[in-house]
């Protein structure tokens, strides 16, 4: 897999297909595996790791912080953990998070309460534009400081606290912020309490659950997560399932591609990650989960999708937290269904790798699809399956993998003459995306 810059062009509709595929491994679980392994004791084992740019950024940062990580074979790693508070930073160390918001927020959570840390932190152009005010505010409550003061974008300097104190936190839609607080709490004095106002993805909790001394979860209407500081963490042994967010793009393509069907094998089916599939089933989609089993606290199984006629989508805010990454492709689906679809409670989409509401509106308008947005909702006036071979879609360099993938699917379904700049950003999450699309019959050209 290369990370060299390239543009991509396509202008041909995809033909019907019936295929069985396996998507890339889950990015959220892969990144968390390395982070948790590094602060646990003894040797943690992780198999079927996503080998993408975001995960390589994670490995590089941890190695710079003194963690020994050994690759056994493709997608299989050993992490030699030394326990909480064991990461070290030499003088003038700089950590580059690349494009990964997950890595940035979670590793900052760990470092904020690790003694004697003073590091410069930054990301790529896209990550440096993302506002980190909430994270900085919460880590400051633990005792960490960020310089310059009142600056909320990377690059920054993080100075950890040597006397971290546990905090109480009401968690919203961001699983990354919640995980950062859990990680900071693990090495704090006293206890931290997280009350989940909205139930966001819970991979961090699932991986730590066996450490009953360190974390307890009370499943009520509002989950309460108790983190007990300074406890011994046992090593983990994880086999990473397929990524449901990556699978969503192939599912959307299949639903709208006439006489097509697909089986996607061994995908993470955690109920807090499958909002996309339940939402579309509510609109008449033919999506089924089969062979469901639970491994490492995570449900996984196969997804079967068949093309069909869909009704317009009505997504209230409760769906957002379980399908955040899939909203750009949901907007594509909405555009190609007859009728008006509405998505509420989506204001956080503006602070992703790009402003995903605005950028998807621009793309859809290029092929004549009207939409109206407020800061917290969008209404898309779907036209049904359109033939756009005389129209052009241009996607500028945004550093946003989900926008690139969504525009790609839109072009395959409509035949629009499409140019997507810097498509290599897709490799941050889905290095096999183009290879799988090729097996389905997609025609495209790479321009280096």
DRENTOR-32161 format. One line per field, with one value per residue (C-alpha): residue number from 1; residue in three letters; z, y, x. Coordinates in pm, 1 decimal. Each point is the difference from the previous one (the first is absolute). Example, Ala and Ser with C-alpha at 12.3 -4.5 7.8 and 13.67 -1.06 7.14 Angstrom:
# residues 2
resi <- c(1/2) $
resn <- c(ALA/SER) $
zz <- c(780.0/-66.0) $
yy <- c(-450.0/344.0) $
xx <- c(1230.0/137.0) $
END
This chain:
# residues 448
resi <- c(1/2/3/4/5/6/7/8/9/10/11/12/13/14/15/16/17/18/19/20/21/22/23/24/25/26/27/28/29/30/31/32/33/34/35/36/37/38/39/40/41/42/43/44/45/46/47/48/49/50/51/52/53/54/55/56/57/58/59/60/61/62/63/64/65/66/67/68/69/70/71/72/73/74/75/76/77/78/79/80/81/82/83/84/85/86/87/88/89/90/91/92/93/94/95/96/97/98/99/100/101/102/103/104/105/106/107/108/109/110/111/112/113/114/115/116/117/118/119/120/121/122/123/124/125/126/127/128/129/130/131/132/133/134/135/136/137/138/139/140/141/142/143/144/145/146/147/148/149/150/151/152/153/154/155/156/157/158/159/160/161/162/163/164/165/166/167/168/169/170/171/172/173/174/175/176/177/178/179/180/181/182/183/184/185/186/187/188/189/190/191/192/193/194/195/196/197/198/199/200/201/202/203/204/205/206/207/208/209/210/211/212/213/214/215/216/217/218/219/220/221/222/223/224/225/226/227/228/229/230/231/232/233/234/235/236/237/238/239/240/241/242/243/244/245/246/247/248/249/250/251/252/253/254/255/256/257/258/259/260/261/262/263/264/265/266/267/268/269/270/271/272/273/274/275/276/277/278/279/280/281/282/283/284/285/286/287/288/289/290/291/292/293/294/295/296/297/298/299/300/301/302/303/304/305/306/307/308/309/310/311/312/313/314/315/316/317/318/319/320/321/322/323/324/325/326/327/328/329/330/331/332/333/334/335/336/337/338/339/340/341/342/343/344/345/346/347/348/349/350/351/352/353/354/355/356/357/358/359/360/361/362/363/364/365/366/367/368/369/370/371/372/373/374/375/376/377/378/379/380/381/382/383/384/385/386/387/388/389/390/391/392/393/394/395/396/397/398/399/400/401/402/403/404/405/406/407/408/409/410/411/412/413/414/415/416/417/418/419/420/421/422/423/424/425/426/427/428/429/430/431/432/433/434/435/436/437/438/439/440/441/442/443/444/445/446/447/448) $
resn <- c(UNK/UNK/UNK/UNK/UNK/UNK/UNK/UNK/UNK/UNK/UNK/UNK/UNK/UNK/UNK/UNK/UNK/UNK/UNK/UNK/UNK/UNK/UNK/UNK/UNK/UNK/UNK/UNK/UNK/UNK/UNK/UNK/UNK/UNK/UNK/UNK/UNK/UNK/UNK/UNK/UNK/UNK/UNK/UNK/UNK/UNK/UNK/UNK/UNK/UNK/UNK/UNK/UNK/UNK/UNK/UNK/UNK/UNK/UNK/UNK/UNK/UNK/UNK/UNK/UNK/UNK/UNK/UNK/UNK/UNK/UNK/UNK/UNK/UNK/UNK/UNK/UNK/UNK/UNK/UNK/UNK/UNK/UNK/UNK/UNK/UNK/UNK/UNK/UNK/UNK/UNK/UNK/UNK/UNK/UNK/UNK/UNK/UNK/UNK/UNK/UNK/UNK/UNK/UNK/UNK/UNK/UNK/UNK/UNK/UNK/UNK/UNK/UNK/UNK/UNK/UNK/UNK/UNK/UNK/UNK/UNK/UNK/UNK/UNK/UNK/UNK/UNK/UNK/UNK/UNK/UNK/UNK/UNK/UNK/UNK/UNK/UNK/UNK/UNK/UNK/UNK/UNK/UNK/UNK/UNK/UNK/UNK/UNK/UNK/UNK/UNK/UNK/UNK/UNK/UNK/UNK/UNK/UNK/UNK/UNK/UNK/UNK/UNK/UNK/UNK/UNK/UNK/UNK/UNK/UNK/UNK/UNK/UNK/UNK/UNK/UNK/UNK/UNK/UNK/UNK/UNK/UNK/UNK/UNK/UNK/UNK/UNK/UNK/UNK/UNK/UNK/UNK/UNK/UNK/UNK/UNK/UNK/UNK/UNK/UNK/UNK/UNK/UNK/UNK/UNK/UNK/UNK/UNK/UNK/UNK/UNK/UNK/UNK/UNK/UNK/UNK/UNK/UNK/UNK/UNK/UNK/UNK/UNK/UNK/UNK/UNK/UNK/UNK/UNK/UNK/UNK/UNK/UNK/UNK/UNK/UNK/UNK/UNK/UNK/UNK/UNK/UNK/UNK/UNK/UNK/UNK/UNK/UNK/UNK/UNK/UNK/UNK/UNK/UNK/UNK/UNK/UNK/UNK/UNK/UNK/UNK/UNK/UNK/UNK/UNK/UNK/UNK/UNK/UNK/UNK/UNK/UNK/UNK/UNK/UNK/UNK/UNK/UNK/UNK/UNK/UNK/UNK/UNK/UNK/UNK/UNK/UNK/UNK/UNK/UNK/UNK/UNK/UNK/UNK/UNK/UNK/UNK/UNK/UNK/UNK/UNK/UNK/UNK/UNK/UNK/UNK/UNK/UNK/UNK/UNK/UNK/UNK/UNK/UNK/UNK/UNK/UNK/UNK/UNK/UNK/UNK/UNK/UNK/UNK/UNK/UNK/UNK/UNK/UNK/UNK/UNK/UNK/UNK/UNK/UNK/UNK/UNK/UNK/UNK/UNK/UNK/UNK/UNK/UNK/UNK/UNK/UNK/UNK/UNK/UNK/UNK/UNK/UNK/UNK/UNK/UNK/UNK/UNK/UNK/UNK/UNK/UNK/UNK/UNK/UNK/UNK/UNK/UNK/UNK/UNK/UNK/UNK/UNK/UNK/UNK/UNK/UNK/UNK/UNK/UNK/UNK/UNK/UNK/UNK/UNK/UNK/UNK/UNK/UNK/UNK/UNK/UNK/UNK/UNK/UNK/UNK/UNK/UNK/UNK/UNK/UNK/UNK/UNK/UNK/UNK/UNK/UNK/UNK/UNK/UNK/UNK/UNK/UNK/UNK/UNK/UNK/UNK/UNK/UNK/UNK/UNK/UNK/UNK/UNK/UNK/UNK/UNK/UNK/UNK/UNK/UNK/UNK/UNK/UNK/UNK/UNK/UNK/UNK/UNK/UNK/UNK/UNK/UNK/UNK/UNK/UNK/UNK/UNK) $
zz <- c(0.0/-106.4/152.0/-303.5/-116.6/-292.5/-158.1/-123.1/-297.7/-88.5/-233.5/-48.1/179.8/175.8/-145.8/210.5/220.7/251.6/221.0/334.9/147.6/316.7/94.3/180.1/374.8/242.4/47.3/340.6/152.3/-164.9/138.4/347.8/9.7/-28.0/249.5/261.9/-57.0/62.8/346.3/106.4/158.7/-180.1/-368.8/-183.9/-330.6/-283.2/-319.8/-321.9/63.6/-253.5/-165.5/-103.6/38.4/320.6/165.2/-113.0/153.5/326.6/-5.4/-82.7/286.0/253.5/-106.6/47.0/353.3/82.6/-74.6/-160.6/-279.7/-204.8/-327.5/-11.5/-349.5/-215.7/222.8/313.9/278.2/351.1/232.6/298.1/262.4/321.7/169.8/69.4/18.3/-182.5/-319.3/-20.6/-213.0/-73.2/-10.5/-299.3/-115.2/-272.2/-58.7/-335.3/4.5/-379.7/-102.0/306.3/236.9/192.4/65.3/88.0/260.7/155.5/24.9/145.7/261.7/91.0/-3.8/203.2/318.3/-76.2/214.1/-147.7/-352.5/-202.4/-373.4/-310.8/-161.2/-354.1/-289.6/-376.3/-159.5/49.0/366.9/82.6/-100.6/248.5/321.4/315.3/256.1/175.7/33.1/129.1/255.0/137.2/12.9/180.8/267.1/59.3/36.8/-343.8/-177.9/-366.9/-150.1/-130.0/229.3/-164.6/-323.1/-99.0/-320.0/-61.0/14.1/379.5/289.5/252.1/352.6/217.7/367.5/261.1/243.3/-207.7/177.7/-122.7/-142.5/-56.7/-361.5/-186.7/-333.6/-327.8/-356.1/-22.2/81.2/-46.3/275.6/226.4/-63.8/66.2/342.0/74.9/-92.4/204.4/294.7/-2.4/122.1/227.7/378.1/122.4/-224.6/-313.0/-92.2/-350.1/-45.6/-356.6/-110.5/-343.1/-47.7/-238.0/-126.7/286.0/-134.8/268.9/277.7/-162.4/-16.9/360.9/150.4/128.7/223.3/263.3/243.8/-244.7/-165.1/82.0/-226.5/129.0/-287.1/67.8/-218.4/31.5/25.6/289.6/-50.3/316.3/-53.6/298.7/-36.5/28.4/-36.6/-173.1/-359.0/-138.2/-355.4/-284.5/-274.1/-287.5/-344.9/-180.4/-198.1/-327.6/8.3/-22.6/-119.5/-294.8/-70.1/-18.0/-330.5/-173.3/156.3/-130.0/-348.5/-3.5/122.5/-286.4/-271.1/-193.4/24.8/233.2/326.3/235.7/303.9/225.4/230.3/367.2/74.4/345.2/82.9/330.4/45.1/50.2/-348.6/-210.6/-11.9/-377.8/-67.3/231.8/-141.6/-358.6/95.8/133.8/-354.7/-159.3/-50.8/-36.9/254.0/222.2/268.8/16.7/188.0/294.9/278.5/291.1/28.2/230.7/111.2/-361.5/-218.2/-352.1/-298.6/-373.2/-172.6/-299.0/-220.1/-305.8/-233.6/51.8/-15.2/298.3/164.3/108.6/326.6/323.4/244.5/340.6/215.5/173.1/-316.0/-19.5/289.6/-149.5/-360.3/8.3/-267.5/-237.4/-37.5/-323.0/-173.3/150.4/-172.8/-330.5/56.6/87.9/-323.2/-211.6/166.5/-103.0/264.1/276.1/259.8/322.9/240.2/344.7/284.4/-226.3/98.6/92.9/-367.8/-55.6/215.5/-173.9/-248.7/-193.3/48.0/-124.5/-23.4/-220.3/-215.7/-75.0/-87.3/-250.0/-158.3/-27.3/-149.3/-283.4/-131.2/64.0/344.4/222.2/376.4/289.3/320.4/341.1/241.8/137.7/-285.9/-372.9/-236.5/-331.1/-287.4/-163.1/-372.0/-20.7/-211.8/-242.5/-305.2/44.1/-278.3/-138.7/341.3/181.2/362.3/129.3/351.9/112.1/235.5/338.9/180.5/71.2/-80.0/46.8/-244.8/-263.0/42.7/-15.2/-319.3/-152.8/71.4/-127.5/-328.7/-43.6/44.3/-221.8/-258.9/78.6/-137.0/328.2/115.0/364.2/112.9/237.4/18.1/194.5/316.5/-21.2/101.6/351.1/65.9/-298.3/-181.1/-188.1/-117.4/-365.1/-22.2/122.1/-229.9/-292.7/85.6/-10.4/-351.3/67.6/-275.4/102.1/-83.1/234.4/-91.0/182.3) $
yy <- c(0.0/334.7/335.6/193.8/265.6/-80.5/117.0/-232.6/30.5/-206.2/40.9/-343.8/-147.3/-329.9/-310.9/-252.3/-232.7/-283.6/-26.6/-113.6/242.5/65.4/366.0/158.6/-61.7/241.5/316.4/98.8/-339.9/-21.0/338.3/-69.3/-341.8/158.8/276.5/-236.1/-256.9/270.2/93.4/-358.6/-237.3/-282.9/-85.1/79.2/-174.4/153.9/-184.9/112.6/359.2/266.2/92.5/354.5/345.1/79.6/-323.9/50.3/350.4/-166.3/-250.9/274.2/225.7/-284.6/-108.1/359.2/-19.3/-305.6/-283.2/-313.9/-126.6/-303.8/-105.9/-381.8/-27.4/196.2/159.8/-175.2/190.5/-37.8/303.1/-6.5/202.7/127.4/118.4/337.2/305.2/-180.6/207.8/228.3/304.0/118.6/375.0/184.8/-307.8/68.4/-231.2/5.7/-144.5/21.0/5.7/-187.8/177.2/-328.5/-28.3/370.1/3.3/-341.1/34.5/351.2/-165.6/-243.8/259.1/263.7/-208.0/-171.4/166.3/214.9/38.0/314.8/-53.3/195.6/-143.7/51.7/-163.4/36.5/304.6/-145.9/-100.0/335.5/171.1/-200.3/171.5/-173.3/239.5/-264.4/-238.7/270.3/116.5/-353.7/-88.7/331.7/-115.8/-301.5/247.4/-4.6/325.4/97.5/279.4/258.5/61.3/60.2/-167.6/-295.8/-126.3/-196.1/52.2/30.1/-94.3/-245.8/7.6/-281.7/16.9/-194.5/14.7/-89.1/3.3/-198.6/194.7/-36.3/37.9/-0.2/-164.9/100.3/-133.9/-23.3/-345.2/144.3/260.0/-265.8/-234.3/282.3/55.3/-376.5/-15.4/310.1/-138.8/-333.4/167.3/262.9/8.6/-92.6/-89.4/148.9/-30.4/27.2/29.9/-77.1/242.5/-166.5/-355.2/40.8/-283.7/-202.3/-186.7/150.9/-125.3/-345.3/-42.7/112.8/-176.7/-302.9/235.3/14.8/174.0/288.4/46.9/-77.0/68.8/34.4/-58.2/222.7/243.6/223.1/-223.2/82.9/-84.7/-2.7/16.7/-87.9/160.1/-159.6/-365.7/-284.9/-61.0/-355.6/-53.2/-31.9/-259.7/134.1/-118.2/310.4/-41.2/177.0/369.1/65.7/356.9/-127.1/-264.4/274.6/135.6/-339.6/-53.5/335.2/-71.3/-342.6/128.6/250.6/-207.3/-194.2/-381.9/-4.1/-181.5/-27.0/-197.7/176.9/-243.8/34.6/361.0/163.7/12.1/187.1/150.6/343.3/-18.9/-126.4/302.8/32.2/-347.2/33.0/343.2/-131.1/-309.6/244.7/144.5/-339.7/-123.6/-371.0/-35.5/-306.0/-90.8/-372.4/-229.3/240.8/-90.1/184.1/10.7/233.8/165.0/96.3/-146.3/-87.6/-176.1/16.4/266.6/-91.1/284.5/-15.9/282.5/131.8/304.4/230.4/254.8/341.4/8.4/166.3/-5.3/157.2/95.9/-341.8/-155.4/239.9/-146.3/-354.8/88.9/318.7/-109.7/-115.5/328.6/108.6/-325.4/26.2/340.1/-170.1/-264.7/272.4/187.8/-308.6/-90.9/171.2/241.3/220.7/-146.5/179.2/-47.2/167.5/44.1/9.1/322.5/-193.0/-95.9/351.2/-81.9/-319.0/-34.5/264.6/168.5/-307.7/167.0/283.1/-211.8/-264.3/274.3/140.7/-343.3/-74.9/342.1/-72.6/-267.5/203.7/-128.9/273.9/6.3/240.8/-1.0/163.8/-32.1/-321.1/-157.7/-54.4/-63.4/-171.8/9.7/-338.8/-45.2/-377.6/-177.6/265.3/-26.0/266.3/-97.8/357.8/151.2/46.4/-59.5/160.4/-75.3/225.9/-113.5/-13.5/-271.3/-172.9/-372.5/-30.7/284.0/-159.5/-341.5/149.5/194.0/-318.2/-197.1/288.8/0.2/-379.7/23.0/305.6/-15.0/360.4/105.0/18.0/127.5/-62.5/173.5/-169.8/-325.0/-156.0/138.4/-301.4/-220.3/152.0/-228.0/-230.9/-106.6/-273.1/227.7/28.3/-365.9/-112.8/248.4/-147.3/-352.2/136.4/132.2/368.9/177.4/288.8/156.4/105.0/316.6/46.1) $
xx <- c(0.0/141.2/-82.7/127.3/-241.5/-227.5/-325.1/-270.5/-236.9/-306.6/-297.7/-161.0/-297.9/57.1/-168.6/-200.5/208.9/-36.1/308.4/141.5/257.1/199.1/51.8/294.6/33.5/-160.8/203.8/-144.5/78.6/345.4/112.9/-140.9/173.7/344.5/-77.4/-146.4/277.7/260.9/-139.5/-76.1/251.5/177.5/-42.5/-324.4/-80.3/-200.0/-93.1/-170.5/112.8/-97.8/329.1/-91.4/156.4/-192.6/113.0/361.0/-14.2/-111.0/287.9/253.8/-117.6/8.5/349.2/119.7/-144.3/211.6/-245.4/142.3/-227.9/93.3/-160.5/-24.2/-150.7/-245.7/-268.0/130.6/182.9/138.8/-11.2/237.6/-186.6/156.2/-317.4/-162.5/224.6/282.8/16.1/303.5/82.1/352.7/63.8/-153.6/-193.3/-257.1/-297.7/-179.8/-353.1/-32.9/-368.3/-127.5/-237.8/-38.4/373.6/31.1/-276.6/69.6/378.2/-39.7/-227.3/278.3/280.6/-186.7/28.9/333.9/271.4/279.7/-137.2/65.9/-53.8/-84.7/-314.9/-126.5/-182.3/-32.1/-166.5/-349.1/48.9/162.8/-327.5/-209.0/-104.7/130.4/-152.6/-218.1/292.6/237.1/-259.4/-47.5/370.3/63.3/-247.8/228.2/288.6/170.5/83.8/15.7/207.7/-52.4/-297.9/-342.7/113.8/-218.2/159.8/321.6/293.3/8.9/224.3/-144.1/142.4/-130.9/-84.9/197.4/-294.0/-308.1/-335.4/-304.5/-294.6/-374.7/-114.3/-332.5/79.6/-171.3/21.5/379.8/139.9/348.8/-44.9/-157.3/296.5/249.5/-161.1/8.8/370.6/85.3/-199.2/184.3/321.4/-158.5/-21.4/-344.8/-292.7/-154.4/-366.5/-143.8/-375.5/-100.9/-269.2/19.0/127.3/295.1/221.0/143.3/305.8/225.5/-227.7/-35.3/378.8/50.7/-304.6/194.0/203.7/-273.3/236.6/43.1/-338.9/-363.1/-297.8/-353.5/-243.5/-297.1/-193.7/306.9/305.6/230.3/368.1/213.4/377.8/220.7/343.9/345.7/-109.2/186.6/-122.7/12.4/131.5/-249.7/-35.1/-209.7/-102.0/-129.2/-327.1/-85.0/-94.0/-378.2/69.1/207.0/-268.0/-265.2/136.0/-24.5/-343.9/-128.9/135.3/-170.6/-338.1/-18.1/169.7/-267.7/-4.1/301.5/73.4/295.0/109.1/252.5/177.7/98.0/-97.2/-24.1/-374.4/22.2/-347.9/160.4/153.4/-292.1/-232.1/60.5/-141.5/-302.6/-82.6/0.3/-201.3/-261.8/-8.1/-60.0/358.0/74.3/282.0/45.8/254.7/84.9/244.4/14.4/243.4/163.0/380.9/201.0/-324.4/-87.6/-275.6/111.9/-154.0/-76.2/-209.5/-219.2/-128.2/-230.0/-97.3/-353.0/-224.9/44.0/-226.9/127.8/199.5/-109.9/292.7/-55.8/297.4/12.5/150.7/292.3/196.0/-17.9/82.7/209.5/249.4/-272.9/-189.1/178.3/-100.4/-351.1/-28.1/89.0/-268.8/-254.7/80.7/-74.6/-333.0/-323.7/-126.5/136.0/235.7/84.1/292.2/-12.1/248.5/306.3/181.0/318.1/43.5/136.8/308.1/110.8/288.0/-194.4/-338.2/-183.9/-341.7/125.2/233.2/-266.4/-249.7/251.9/52.1/-372.7/-77.2/247.1/-237.0/-316.0/-101.7/-143.3/48.1/-61.8/203.4/-7.1/291.5/-159.2/-198.0/-9.9/-290.7/78.6/-249.9/60.1/-61.0/17.1/262.4/126.3/221.4/268.8/243.2/-15.7/73.4/331.4/95.1/318.4/122.8/288.0/275.3/-176.1/198.2/-332.6/-14.8/-378.2/-73.9/229.2/-165.2/-351.3/73.2/147.0/-322.4/-216.2/191.6/-29.6/-377.7/-64.2/280.4/101.8/338.6/191.3/338.0/97.6/318.9/244.9/-193.7/290.0/-161.6/-237.8/295.2/-13.9/-299.2/-58.5/317.5/-193.4/-283.9/108.4/103.3/-344.6/-178.2/194.7/-122.4/-358.2/64.5/68.9/195.2/227.8/333.2/278.9/191.2/329.8) $
END
